[in-house]
Structure formats: C-alpha cells, structure tokens
Amino acid sequence: MSPFLAREMLTLSFQHLWLVVIAITVAAAVAIPGGVLLTRRPGLRRSLLGFASVIETVPSLALFGFLLPLPLLGGIGPHTAITALCLYALLPIVRNTVVGITGVDPAVREAAVAMGMTPQQVLWQVELPLALPAVLAGLRIATVTTIGTATIAAAIGAGGLGVFIFEGIASVNTAMILAGAIPAAAMALVADEGLEWIERKFSRV
C-alpha cells in the first residue's frame, strides 16, 4: 500500500467514524427520552414505533434523495448524511428502551413507590438502571448498522470510507473497494465487540 493511500484511508476512516459518532449521539439523545416517554404514553407507542419502522424500510439512497431538497436538513454534505443516519438509528434504540423499561418487574416498582420514591426517582434509580442492558443492546445494533450504512454517505459528498468503495466500483478496482470495505468492517467488528463487552458488564451488575 502506498503512503498516499494509507494517509487517505486514515483520513476517510476518521471522517467515517465522525459521521457515526455524531449520528449515534444525536439519535440516542432523541431516542432514549423518546422511549421513556412511550412507556408513559402507551397510546402513542404503536404509531411512533410504526413510523420509525417505516423509515427503517426506506432504502438509504432513496432517503438521501428525499432529504437533499429539504431546506436546512438537505443539500450536499455531511449534515444530510447525519440526518439520514440518525433516522435509521432511532428504531433499535427506541424499541430497546421501551422493552427494557416495560420489562422491569412491577413488584420492584411497587416496592420503590412504597419506599416513598417519586416517579422521577423510580425512573432514574430503578427503571433505567434495570433497563440499561437492553438500552445498550439497542445502541450496539444501531452503531453497527450505522457504520455499514454510512458508506453510502459518500454518494452525497459526505466523505467516509464509501469514497473508496464508489471510486473502486467506478474504476472496476477491487483493491480500492477493499480499501473502503475492510476498514469499515473492522470498525463495525470493534464497535460490536466493545459495546457487547459493556453490555455484558452491566448485565452482571
């Protein structure tokens, strides 16, 4: 591998990681409170989870195309890619948050209330700690999926390892395709193993 290609791979890997970290951070900041809200508003649960499921089924290139003409959110560049990646990451995080909190034993909640805890205290000191392994599992799924989906971001000028893949496809260059695909796969494996280790650690607590 030439020094130029190595430097370019490192640069694009950091771009790819930046897209993923920003997208997952924003998605988690929206989805975890949203999941908590849905456990308190069962009437909204079906419709909002259904909406998130519909977004999940839209092909990534099509979603990028829908977002491009939108003011503020659209246009060529990373902001459009981050918006799309956030939308894709919402469903697993929201769903696992809801599953984790609703799966808490009702007797544990009743005991917490009997001890004089307020609803906020029950949420922060009982429900969320017990639901944490499920929430982390949702984050793990969302992160690994986002790393793969982020390769498409190069199609709208957002950078990342997809640049190598698209250039390789255009020039029928297998080595160039692998230069994008292998680091992306390695990043996904490292993220999966790391988050799974954290998930197991919290499951044992």
C-alpha positions in Angstrom: 0.0 0.0 0.0 1.4 3.4 -1.0 1.9 6.1 1.7 -0.6 8.3 0.0 -3.3 5.6 0.0 -2.6 4.9 3.7 -2.9 8.5 4.6 -6.1 8.8 2.6 -7.5 5.7 4.3 -6.7 7.1 7.7 -8.4 10.4 6.8 -11.5 8.7 5.4 -11.7 6.4 8.4 -11.8 9.4 10.8 -14.5 11.0 8.6 -16.5 7.8 8.7 -16.1 7.5 12.5 -17.1 11.1 12.9 -20.3 10.6 10.9 -21.2 7.6 13.0 -20.4 9.1 16.4 -22.4 12.3 15.7 -25.3 10.3 14.3 -25.5 7.8 17.2 -25.1 10.6 19.8 -27.9 12.6 18.4 -30.1 9.5 17.8 -29.5 8.4 21.4 -30.3 11.8 22.8 -33.6 11.7 21.0 -34.5 8.0 21.2 -33.8 7.2 24.8 -36.0 10.0 26.2 -38.5 9.2 23.5 -38.5 5.6 24.6 -39.1 6.6 28.2 -42.0 8.9 27.0 -43.6 6.0 25.1 -43.6 3.8 28.3 -45.7 6.6 29.9 -47.9 7.1 26.8 -49.0 3.7 25.6 -51.4 5.3 23.1 -48.5 6.8 21.2 -46.4 3.7 21.2 -47.8 1.8 18.3 -48.0 4.8 15.9 -44.5 6.2 16.7 -42.8 2.8 16.6 -44.6 2.1 13.4 -43.3 5.4 11.9 -39.8 4.5 12.9 -40.2 1.1 11.4 -41.3 2.6 8.1 -38.2 4.8 8.0 -36.1 1.8 8.6 -37.5 0.1 5.4 -36.7 3.1 3.1 -33.5 2.3 1.1 -30.7 4.5 2.1 -30.0 6.1 -1.3 -33.8 6.9 -1.6 -33.8 8.5 1.9 -30.7 10.6 1.0 -32.6 11.6 -2.2 -35.7 12.6 -0.2 -33.6 14.7 2.2 -31.5 16.6 -0.5 -34.1 19.2 -1.5 -35.3 19.9 2.1 -34.3 23.3 3.5 -31.8 23.3 6.4 -31.7 19.5 6.6 -30.9 18.8 2.9 -28.2 19.6 0.5 -24.9 18.1 -0.4 -22.6 17.3 2.5 -22.3 15.6 5.9 -25.3 17.2 7.5 -27.7 15.4 5.2 -25.9 12.1 5.8 -26.0 12.6 9.6 -29.8 13.3 9.4 -30.4 10.1 7.5 -28.2 8.1 9.7 -29.9 9.4 12.8 -33.3 8.4 11.4 -32.1 4.9 10.7 -30.6 4.6 14.3 -33.8 5.7 16.1 -35.8 2.4 15.8 -33.4 0.0 17.6 -32.7 2.4 20.4 -36.3 3.5 21.0 -37.6 -0.1 20.8 -35.0 -1.5 23.2 -35.5 1.4 25.6 -39.3 0.6 25.7 -38.7 -3.1 26.0 -36.1 -2.6 28.8 -38.3 -0.3 30.9 -41.6 -2.2 30.4 -39.8 -5.4 31.3 -39.0 -4.2 34.8 -40.8 -6.3 37.4 -43.9 -4.5 38.6 -43.2 -5.7 42.1 -39.9 -3.8 42.0 -41.7 -0.6 41.0 -44.3 -1.1 43.8 -41.5 -1.6 46.3 -39.8 1.6 45.2 -43.1 3.6 45.5 -43.8 2.0 48.9 -40.4 3.3 50.0 -41.5 6.9 49.2 -39.8 7.3 45.8 -41.2 9.9 43.4 -41.9 8.9 39.8 -38.7 10.6 38.8 -36.7 8.7 41.4 -38.3 5.4 40.3 -37.2 6.2 36.7 -33.6 7.2 37.4 -32.9 4.9 40.3 -34.9 1.8 39.5 -36.2 1.5 35.9 -33.3 3.0 33.9 -30.6 1.0 35.7 -32.5 -2.2 35.3 -33.2 -1.4 31.6 -29.6 -0.4 30.8 -28.5 -3.7 29.3 -31.5 -3.6 26.9 -30.7 0.1 26.0 -27.1 -0.8 25.4 -28.1 -3.7 23.2 -30.1 -1.2 21.1 -27.2 1.2 20.9 -24.9 -1.7 19.8 -27.3 -2.7 17.0 -27.7 0.9 15.9 -24.0 1.6 15.9 -23.0 -1.5 13.9 -25.8 -0.8 11.4 -24.9 2.9 11.1 -21.2 2.0 10.4 -22.3 0.0 7.4 -24.9 2.5 6.2 -22.5 5.4 6.4 -20.6 4.1 3.4 -23.5 5.3 1.3 -22.9 8.8 2.6 -20.1 9.3 0.0 -22.8 9.4 -2.7 -23.8 12.9 -1.5 -20.4 14.2 -0.8 -20.3 13.4 3.0 -16.9 11.6 2.8 -16.1 8.5 4.7 -14.9 5.1 3.6 -17.6 4.9 1.0 -15.4 7.2 -1.1 -13.0 4.3 -1.8 -15.9 1.9 -2.5 -17.6 4.2 -5.0 -14.3 5.0 -6.7 -13.5 1.3 -6.8 -16.8 0.5 -8.4 -16.5 3.3 -11.0 -13.0 2.2 -12.0 -13.6 -1.6 -11.5 -10.8 -1.6 -9.0 -11.2 -4.4 -6.4 -8.3 -3.2 -4.3 -9.9 0.2 -4.0 -13.2 -1.3 -3.0 -11.4 -3.4 -0.3 -9.6 -0.3 0.9 -13.0 1.0 1.9 -14.8 -2.2 2.8 -12.2 -3.8 5.1 -11.7 -0.8 7.4 -15.5 -0.3 7.6 -16.0 -4.0 8.5 -13.1 -3.8 11.1 -14.7 -0.7 12.6 -18.1 -2.5 12.9 -16.5 -5.5 14.5 -14.6 -3.5 17.1 -17.7 -1.5 17.9 -19.8 -4.6 18.2 -17.3 -6.4 20.5 -16.7 -3.3 22.6 -20.3 -2.5 23.1 -21.2 -6.1 23.7 -18.5 -6.2 26.4 -20.0 -3.1 28.1 -23.5 -4.7 27.8 -22.3 -7.9 29.5 -20.6 -6.0 32.2 -23.8 -4.0 33.0 -25.9 -7.2 32.8 -23.9 -8.7 35.6 -24.3 -5.7 37.9 
